Amino acid sequence: MRQVAAGPRPEVAEPAPWSFPEPSRATLPNGLRVRAFDMPGQHVLSIQLGIPAPLAGEPRDLEGVALIMVRCLDLGTQRHTADEMAELLARKGIALHSAIGERGVVVQVDTISRNLPAALDLLVECLTEATFPDAEVRREVRHRLADIGQDRADPGSLASLHFIETYFDQGDRASRPAGGSRETVSRISAQDVRDYHARVMHPDGATLAVAGDLTGIPWEELLERAFRSWPSNPDHRPAPAPRGLRAAHAGRIVLVDRPGAVQTELQVGGPGPGRSDELGWGPYQVLSFAVGGAPQARIDRVLREERGYTYGIRAGFRPRSHGGLFTALGSVRGEVTVEAVEALLQILDLQGEDLTDAELNHAAGYQARTAPGRFATCEAVAGEAVSLALDELDVDFVTRTVNQVRTLQPQVAREAWDRHRGAPWTVVLVGDAQHADGIRALGRGQVDVVAQPREPSASPSRTDDAGTLA
């Protein structure tokens, strides 16, 4: 075999600067803002509609009505029954999904390009002609009640429920589940859903993102034709988003007793920034990765690799409409609960100056280099555009953030970390109460032990996805 002399290894150059796709823009006659992203080669289009309808606008005694509304949106219209609508969507290869969030409602339609007109027509039919049949609403209410029982039985969901209840002020919508409680959901009728739909589902302030291969598609003409039957309501004013006020006594530890639990689920949180922070959002993406966003991050390096307490704990900054949070969540072996909580809080008590240049530069490099991959699909692009619009931000926010990450100086990241530290942590543990004395001995403040809530034994079986948490 002939030997080939090895030449010098090629140098791996830094990737070129990357920009989020720039959309074509339009505003339809009814006021709906459109962002169209031409992504050649992606023939399954993603159409996503963001409607500002913050959960704070739900009637207090009917919380959960927004979730029931979106689950029933395609379950019957003035022209089609639920079965007929399902058949139409399946025949045309159209997927329609809807969801709620803190800031509003998102309706997503995925379709191949040649079926775009049909997909838009069915979308608008659901927006303007949904009838919310009594039987369908009752069924979805039963599903949501089953979800609530499942959430109370699952340690991770239970920790999240107790966390928002402990961290946020009781008068703030953020302190209660996005999908409503057993008490409020059980009151919801079909008429309540119709009334809520009529009040919040308007194009005023809404944004529609269309992403995919738009070559040869007269998208603006198709959108104008489809949405002409969704009229503007100049008098409509969305409710303000919840402030996310922190409770006066949020800095404490709550231990939810699960006798005999072999693992302890934990969630730790404190104040964090929103995406409009003065230092920019880039430093917080880097900090999230460096502290708790990867197996080699500080938390897992200690709790998983060095001590074997956990399979993994993830942590990071979570922006909200007003401000945000830093949270860490995961599970640890029950017998090391006290040691794991102590170690985790010691890590989270770090000062900005404790973060090394090496770990910050590694985190920044990873975040900057993987950004193109995170937005490689039309679904991801349309979803980000709608999410930003609901936060009243434009898509250039992504490009600016990635550029900031790519050129980030470690000292800026250190300043960002210190900027939001100082308040005592909110700690929620779901595990055996036998650990309570050991947790108290850590001297980390008030420790409250509460019993795990019991759900009615006659709860129906779970048949749908659980409601999201605020």
C-alpha positions as CSV (number, residue, x, y, z in Angstrom):
1,M,0.0,0.0,0.0
2,R,1.4,3.4,-1.0
3,Q,2.0,5.7,2.0
4,V,0.7,9.2,1.6
5,A,2.7,11.9,3.4
6,A,0.6,13.6,6.0
7,G,0.3,17.3,5.4
8,P,-0.3,20.0,8.0
9,R,-3.6,19.9,9.7
10,P,-6.1,22.5,8.5
11,E,-6.8,25.3,10.9
12,V,-10.3,25.5,12.2
13,A,-11.4,29.1,11.7
14,E,-14.0,30.9,13.8
15,P,-17.5,30.8,12.2
16,A,-18.6,33.9,10.3
17,P,-21.0,36.2,12.2
18,W,-24.6,34.9,11.9
19,S,-27.9,36.9,11.7
20,F,-31.4,35.8,12.4
21,P,-33.4,35.7,9.1
22,E,-34.8,39.1,8.1
23,P,-38.5,38.9,7.3
24,S,-40.6,40.6,4.8
25,R,-43.2,42.7,6.6
26,A,-46.8,43.6,6.0
27,T,-49.8,44.8,7.9
28,L,-53.2,43.5,6.8
29,P,-56.3,45.7,6.6
30,N,-57.5,44.3,10.0
31,G,-54.3,45.4,11.7
32,L,-52.7,42.0,11.9
33,R,-48.9,42.3,11.6
34,V,-47.2,39.8,9.4
35,R,-43.6,38.6,9.4
36,A,-42.8,36.4,6.4
37,F,-39.5,34.4,6.4
38,D,-38.5,32.9,3.1
39,M,-36.4,29.8,3.9
40,P,-35.7,28.0,0.6
41,G,-35.9,24.2,0.7
42,Q,-38.2,24.0,3.7
43,H,-41.5,23.0,2.0
44,V,-43.4,22.4,5.2
45,L,-44.5,25.9,6.2
46,S,-45.0,27.0,9.8
47,I,-47.7,29.6,10.4
48,Q,-47.8,30.9,14.0
49,L,-50.1,33.5,15.3
50,G,-49.5,35.3,18.6
51,I,-52.5,37.0,20.2
52,P,-51.8,39.2,23.2
53,A,-54.2,37.8,25.8
54,P,-52.3,37.7,29.2
55,L,-53.5,35.2,31.7
56,A,-54.0,38.1,34.1
57,G,-57.1,38.9,32.1
58,E,-58.9,35.7,33.0
59,P,-61.8,36.1,35.5
60,R,-60.4,35.2,38.9
61,D,-63.1,32.6,39.6
62,L,-62.7,31.0,36.1
63,E,-58.9,30.7,35.9
64,G,-58.1,28.0,33.4
65,V,-60.7,29.2,30.9
66,A,-58.0,30.2,28.4
67,L,-56.5,26.7,28.4
68,I,-60.0,25.1,27.9
69,M,-60.6,27.6,25.0
70,V,-57.4,26.7,23.1
71,R,-58.0,23.0,23.6
72,C,-61.5,23.4,22.1
73,L,-60.6,25.8,19.3
74,D,-60.8,23.2,16.5
75,L,-63.5,21.0,18.1
76,G,-66.4,22.4,16.2
77,T,-67.3,25.5,14.2
78,Q,-70.4,26.9,12.6
79,R,-69.5,25.0,9.4
80,H,-67.9,21.8,10.8
81,T,-68.3,19.4,13.7
82,A,-65.2,18.3,15.6
83,D,-65.0,15.1,13.6
84,E,-65.4,16.9,10.3
85,M,-62.7,19.4,11.3
86,A,-60.4,16.6,12.2
87,E,-61.0,14.8,8.9
88,L,-60.4,18.0,6.9
89,L,-57.1,18.6,8.7
90,A,-56.0,15.1,8.2
91,R,-57.0,14.9,4.5
92,K,-55.0,18.1,3.7
93,G,-52.0,17.1,5.9
94,I,-52.5,20.1,8.1
95,A,-51.4,20.1,11.8
96,L,-53.1,22.7,14.0
97,H,-52.0,23.3,17.6
98,S,-52.7,26.0,20.1
99,A,-51.2,26.9,23.5
100,I,-51.4,29.5,26.2
101,G,-48.6,31.4,27.9
102,E,-48.1,34.2,30.4
103,R,-48.4,36.8,27.6
104,G,-51.0,35.4,25.3
105,V,-52.3,32.7,23.0
106,V,-50.3,31.1,20.2
107,V,-52.0,29.1,17.4
108,Q,-49.7,27.2,15.1
109,V,-50.5,25.6,11.7
110,D,-48.0,23.4,9.8
111,T,-48.7,22.6,6.2
112,I,-47.1,21.9,2.9
113,S,-46.9,24.9,0.6
114,R,-49.6,23.8,-1.9
115,N,-52.1,23.5,0.9
116,L,-51.4,26.9,2.4
117,P,-54.8,28.5,1.2
118,A,-56.8,25.6,2.8
119,A,-54.7,25.8,6.0
120,L,-55.3,29.5,6.3
121,D,-59.0,29.1,5.7
122,L,-59.3,26.5,8.4
123,L,-57.2,28.6,10.8
124,V,-59.5,31.6,10.3
125,E,-62.6,29.4,10.7
126,C,-61.4,28.3,14.1
127,L,-60.6,31.9,15.1
128,T,-63.9,33.4,14.0
129,E,-66.5,30.6,14.0
130,A,-65.6,28.3,16.9
131,T,-68.8,27.2,18.7
132,F,-67.3,25.4,21.7
133,P,-70.0,22.7,21.9
134,D,-71.1,21.9,25.4
135,A,-70.1,18.2,25.2
136,E,-66.6,19.1,24.0
137,V,-66.0,21.7,26.7
138,R,-67.2,19.3,29.4
139,R,-64.8,16.7,28.1
140,E,-61.9,19.1,28.1
141,V,-62.8,20.2,31.6
142,R,-62.7,16.6,32.8
143,H,-59.3,16.2,31.1
144,R,-57.9,19.3,32.9
145,L,-59.2,18.1,36.2
146,A,-57.4,14.8,35.6
147,D,-54.3,16.8,34.7
148,I,-54.5,18.6,38.0
149,G,-54.5,15.3,39.8
150,Q,-51.5,14.1,37.8
151,D,-49.6,17.3,38.5
152,R,-50.2,16.8,42.3
153,A,-49.0,13.2,42.0
154,D,-45.8,14.0,40.0
155,P,-42.9,15.2,42.2
156,G,-41.5,17.6,39.6
157,S,-44.9,19.2,38.8
158,L,-45.7,19.4,42.5
159,A,-42.4,21.2,43.2
160,S,-43.2,23.7,40.4
161,L,-46.7,24.3,41.9
162,H,-45.3,25.0,45.4
163,F,-42.5,27.1,44.0
164,I,-44.8,29.6,42.2
165,E,-47.1,29.6,45.2
166,T,-44.2,30.4,47.5
167,Y,-42.1,32.7,45.3
168,F,-44.8,35.0,43.9
169,D,-47.1,37.3,45.8
170,Q,-50.5,35.7,46.4
171,G,-52.3,38.5,44.7
172,D,-50.3,38.0,41.5
173,R,-51.6,35.7,38.7
174,A,-48.1,34.2,38.4
175,S,-48.6,32.5,41.8
176,R,-51.3,30.3,40.5
177,P,-51.2,27.5,37.8
178,A,-51.7,28.7,34.2
179,G,-54.3,26.0,33.7
180,G,-56.3,27.0,36.7
181,S,-57.1,25.1,39.9
182,R,-59.5,22.3,40.6
183,E,-61.9,24.8,42.1
184,T,-61.8,27.3,39.2
185,V,-61.8,24.8,36.4
186,S,-64.7,22.9,37.7
187,R,-66.9,26.0,37.3
188,I,-66.1,26.6,33.6
189,S,-69.0,26.2,31.3
190,A,-69.2,26.3,27.5
191,Q,-70.7,29.8,27.7
192,D,-67.8,31.0,29.8
193,V,-65.4,29.8,27.1
194,R,-67.4,31.5,24.3
195,D,-67.4,34.7,26.3
196,Y,-63.7,34.6,26.8
197,H,-63.1,33.8,23.2
198,A,-65.2,36.7,22.1
199,R,-63.4,39.0,24.4
200,V,-59.7,38.2,23.7
201,M,-59.4,36.7,20.2
202,H,-58.9,39.8,18.1
203,P,-56.2,40.7,15.5
204,D,-55.5,44.0,17.2
205,G,-51.9,43.8,18.4
206,A,-51.4,40.3,17.1
207,T,-48.5,39.1,15.0
208,L,-48.6,36.3,12.3
209,A,-45.3,34.7,11.4
210,V,-45.0,32.6,8.2
211,A,-41.8,30.7,7.7
212,G,-40.7,28.2,5.0
213,D,-40.0,28.1,1.3
214,L,-42.2,31.0,-0.1
215,T,-40.8,30.9,-3.6
216,G,-43.6,31.7,-6.0
217,I,-46.2,32.0,-3.3
218,P,-48.2,35.2,-3.2
219,W,-48.3,35.0,0.5
220,E,-49.5,38.6,1.1
221,E,-52.5,38.2,-1.2
222,L,-53.4,34.8,0.4
223,L,-53.2,36.3,3.9
224,E,-55.4,39.3,3.0
225,R,-58.0,37.1,1.4
226,A,-58.0,34.6,4.3
227,F,-58.1,37.1,7.2
228,R,-60.6,39.6,5.8
229,S,-63.3,37.8,7.8
230,W,-61.4,38.4,11.1
231,P,-62.4,42.0,11.8
232,S,-60.5,44.5,14.0
233,N,-62.0,45.6,17.2
234,P,-60.6,49.1,17.9
235,D,-62.1,49.1,21.4
236,H,-60.2,45.9,22.4
237,R,-57.5,46.4,25.1
238,P,-55.6,43.3,26.3
239,A,-55.2,43.0,30.0
240,P,-51.8,43.9,31.3
241,A,-49.4,41.0,31.8
242,P,-48.9,39.9,35.4
243,R,-46.2,41.8,37.2
244,G,-44.6,38.7,38.7
245,L,-44.3,40.4,42.1
246,R,-42.1,38.5,44.6
247,A,-43.8,37.5,47.9
248,A,-42.5,39.3,51.0
249,H,-41.6,36.0,52.6
250,A,-40.4,34.2,49.5
251,G,-36.9,33.6,50.9
252,R,-37.7,30.4,52.8
253,I,-37.6,26.6,52.4
254,V,-40.7,24.5,51.8
255,L,-40.5,20.8,52.3
256,V,-43.5,18.9,50.8
257,D,-43.7,15.6,52.7
258,R,-43.8,12.4,50.6
259,P,-43.2,9.6,53.2
260,G,-40.8,7.0,52.0
261,A,-39.7,8.9,48.9
262,V,-36.3,7.5,47.6
263,Q,-35.6,10.7,45.7
264,T,-36.1,14.4,46.6
265,E,-37.2,16.7,43.9
266,L,-35.9,20.3,44.3
267,Q,-36.5,23.7,42.8
268,V,-34.5,26.7,43.8
269,G,-35.1,30.2,42.5
270,G,-34.4,33.9,42.9
271,P,-34.8,37.2,41.0
272,G,-33.5,37.5,37.5
273,P,-33.7,39.8,34.5
274,G,-36.1,40.2,31.7
275,R,-35.0,40.3,28.1
276,S,-34.8,44.1,28.2
277,D,-32.2,44.2,30.9
278,E,-29.8,47.1,30.6
279,L,-26.8,44.8,30.2
280,G,-28.5,42.9,27.4
281,W,-29.7,39.3,27.3
282,G,-26.5,37.9,26.0
283,P,-24.6,37.7,29.4
284,Y,-27.5,35.8,31.0
285,Q,-27.5,33.1,28.2
286,V,-23.8,32.6,28.9
287,L,-24.2,32.5,32.7
288,S,-27.1,30.0,32.4
289,F,-24.8,27.7,30.4
290,A,-21.8,28.1,32.6
291,V,-23.6,27.6,35.9
292,G,-26.2,25.0,35.1
293,G,-26.9,24.5,31.4
294,A,-24.7,21.6,30.6
295,P,-23.2,18.4,32.2
296,Q,-19.8,20.2,32.5
297,A,-21.4,23.3,34.1
298,R,-20.6,24.1,37.8
299,I,-23.7,22.4,39.3
300,D,-23.4,19.1,37.6
301,R,-19.6,19.1,37.8
302,V,-20.0,19.0,41.6
303,L,-23.3,17.3,42.3
304,R,-23.2,14.7,39.6
305,E,-19.6,14.1,38.6
306,E,-17.8,14.6,41.9
307,R,-20.4,13.5,44.4
308,G,-22.9,11.3,42.6
309,Y,-25.9,13.0,44.2
310,T,-28.0,13.3,41.0
311,Y,-28.4,12.3,37.4
312,G,-28.5,16.0,36.5
313,I,-29.8,19.4,37.7
314,R,-30.4,22.2,35.2
315,A,-30.4,25.9,36.0
316,G,-30.7,29.1,34.1
317,F,-32.4,32.5,33.8
318,R,-36.0,32.6,32.7
319,P,-37.3,35.9,31.3
320,R,-40.9,37.0,32.1
321,S,-42.9,40.0,30.9
322,H,-41.6,42.0,33.8
323,G,-38.3,40.9,35.1
324,G,-37.5,37.2,35.4
325,L,-36.2,34.4,37.5
326,F,-33.1,32.3,38.0
327,T,-34.1,28.7,38.7
328,A,-32.4,25.4,39.4
329,L,-34.4,22.2,39.3
330,G,-33.8,18.4,39.4
331,S,-33.8,15.5,41.7
332,V,-31.3,14.0,44.1
333,R,-31.0,10.7,46.0
334,G,-33.1,10.8,49.1
335,E,-30.4,9.9,51.6
336,V,-28.2,12.8,50.5
337,T,-30.9,15.4,50.4
338,V,-29.3,17.6,53.1
339,E,-25.9,17.4,51.6
340,A,-27.2,18.1,48.1
341,V,-29.2,21.2,49.2
342,E,-26.1,22.5,51.1
343,A,-23.8,22.0,48.1
344,L,-26.3,23.5,45.6
345,L,-26.8,26.6,47.6
346,Q,-23.1,27.0,48.1
347,I,-22.6,26.9,44.4
348,L,-25.4,29.4,43.7
349,D,-24.0,31.8,46.4
350,L,-21.0,32.4,44.2
351,Q,-19.9,35.9,43.4
352,G,-19.3,37.1,39.9
353,E,-15.5,37.2,40.6
354,D,-15.6,33.5,41.2
355,L,-16.5,32.7,37.6
356,T,-13.3,32.1,35.6
357,D,-12.4,33.4,32.2
358,A,-12.1,29.9,30.9
359,E,-15.6,28.8,31.8
360,L,-17.2,32.0,30.6
361,N,-15.4,32.0,27.3
362,H,-16.3,28.3,26.8
363,A,-20.0,29.1,27.5
364,A,-20.0,32.1,25.2
365,G,-18.3,30.2,22.4
366,Y,-20.8,27.3,22.6
367,Q,-23.9,29.6,22.7
368,A,-22.7,31.7,19.7
369,R,-21.6,28.7,17.6
370,T,-24.8,26.7,18.1
371,A,-27.3,29.6,17.5
372,P,-27.6,28.9,13.8
373,G,-28.5,25.3,14.6
374,R,-31.2,26.4,17.1
375,F,-32.9,28.4,14.4
376,A,-32.4,26.1,11.5
377,T,-36.1,25.1,11.1
378,C,-39.0,27.2,10.0
379,E,-40.9,26.2,13.1
380,A,-38.2,27.6,15.4
381,V,-37.9,30.8,13.4
382,A,-41.7,31.5,13.3
383,G,-42.0,30.6,17.0
384,E,-39.2,32.9,18.0
385,A,-40.7,35.8,16.0
386,V,-44.1,35.4,17.7
387,S,-42.5,35.0,21.1
388,L,-40.6,38.2,20.6
389,A,-43.6,40.0,19.3
390,L,-45.6,39.2,22.4
391,D,-42.8,40.7,24.4
392,E,-42.9,43.8,22.1
393,L,-39.5,43.0,20.6
394,D,-38.4,42.7,17.0
395,V,-36.4,39.8,15.5
396,D,-33.2,41.8,15.4
397,F,-33.1,41.1,19.1
398,V,-31.8,37.6,18.4
399,T,-29.0,38.9,16.1
400,R,-28.0,41.5,18.7
401,T,-28.0,38.9,21.4
402,V,-25.9,36.4,19.5
403,N,-23.4,39.2,18.5
404,Q,-23.2,40.2,22.2
405,V,-22.5,36.6,23.2
406,R,-19.9,36.2,20.5
407,T,-17.9,39.3,21.7
408,L,-18.8,39.1,25.4
409,Q,-16.1,40.2,27.8
410,P,-16.0,37.9,31.0
411,Q,-16.2,41.0,33.3
412,V,-19.6,41.9,31.8
413,A,-20.9,38.4,32.6
414,R,-19.6,38.7,36.2
415,E,-21.3,42.1,36.6
416,A,-24.6,40.6,35.2
417,W,-24.4,37.7,37.8
418,D,-23.9,40.1,40.7
419,R,-26.6,42.4,39.5
420,H,-29.5,40.1,40.5
421,R,-28.0,38.3,43.5
422,G,-28.5,39.1,47.1
423,A,-32.1,38.1,47.9
424,P,-32.5,34.9,49.8
425,W,-33.3,31.8,47.7
426,T,-36.7,30.3,47.5
427,V,-36.2,26.5,48.0
428,V,-38.9,23.9,47.5
429,L,-38.2,20.2,48.2
430,V,-40.6,17.3,47.6
431,G,-39.4,14.3,49.6
432,D,-39.5,12.6,53.0
433,A,-40.0,15.0,55.9
434,Q,-37.3,13.1,57.9
435,H,-34.8,15.4,56.2
436,A,-36.4,18.5,57.8
437,D,-34.2,18.7,60.9
438,G,-31.1,18.4,58.7
439,I,-32.3,21.1,56.4
440,R,-33.0,23.4,59.4
441,A,-29.5,22.8,60.7
442,L,-28.1,24.3,57.5
443,G,-29.2,27.7,58.9
444,R,-30.7,28.8,55.6
445,G,-33.8,30.4,57.1
446,Q,-37.3,29.3,57.8
447,V,-38.2,25.7,56.9
448,D,-41.9,24.9,56.5
449,V,-43.1,21.3,56.2
450,V,-46.4,20.7,54.4
451,A,-48.3,17.6,53.7
452,Q,-48.6,16.4,50.1
453,P,-52.1,17.3,48.9
454,R,-54.5,14.5,48.4
455,E,-56.6,14.3,45.2
456,P,-60.1,12.8,45.0
457,S,-59.8,9.1,44.4
458,A,-62.5,9.2,41.7
459,S,-60.4,11.5,39.4
460,P,-60.9,10.5,35.8
461,S,-58.0,8.9,33.9
462,R,-55.5,11.3,32.3
463,T,-56.0,11.5,28.6
464,D,-54.4,14.7,27.5
465,D,-51.3,16.8,28.0
466,A,-51.0,18.5,31.4
467,G,-51.6,22.3,31.6
468,T,-48.5,24.4,31.6
469,L,-47.5,26.2,34.7
470,A,-47.1,30.0,34.9
